[in-house]
Amino acid sequence: METQDRKSPHTLFWIAGIAVTVFSAVGIAAIMGWIPTSTSSPNETIALTKQPTAPAKPAAARTRTAPAKAPVQVADSTPARWRCAECGVVELVREIETKGEGSGIGAVGGAVVGGVLGHQVGGGSGQKIATVVGAVGGAVAGNEVEKRVKSNKTYDITVRFEDGSSRVINQANAPSWRAGDRVKVINGVIQSNA
């Protein structure tokens, strides 16, 4: 049998093997966060605001300065405004008057009253003319009175919503809203949003 002479590997191989093992262990420890790294650490906070940078100094003016402080997280001091899709401000309140339609009852009643009053004036043919003029005038006046009696008032309320859109809501009753009032419109009904 032949015996082989076992030689140990070259010293350079030992050094290379140890270096690869150490670098691998350090890399794993850095990835796991067990040791601090130059890029980040698990407890570091991120600044929300940009820090102003100082202008570069000439080489002669450079001196050793204090170490830079870690960025500080700054909370926004302005409260976030909750947006309400139904909320808005009354811009305009307008009264709309619509005349009613005459059914003829007012004209007939006015003609009768006007004819009776016209018949009271004068005598002879002047009395007949006064009766006709009174009847015609009474019919016109009676028709107009009937339209006014049957007229109705509605109210258009213009509301400007928080998203910038506006809407006109029509109400039959006199509203208590004035321009500048904060309101909420739910299912076409205006409610206070004070």
Helices and strands as residue ranges (DSSP letters): H 11-32, G 59-61, E 87-98, H 105-119, H 125-150, E 152-161, E 166-171, E 182-186, E 189-192
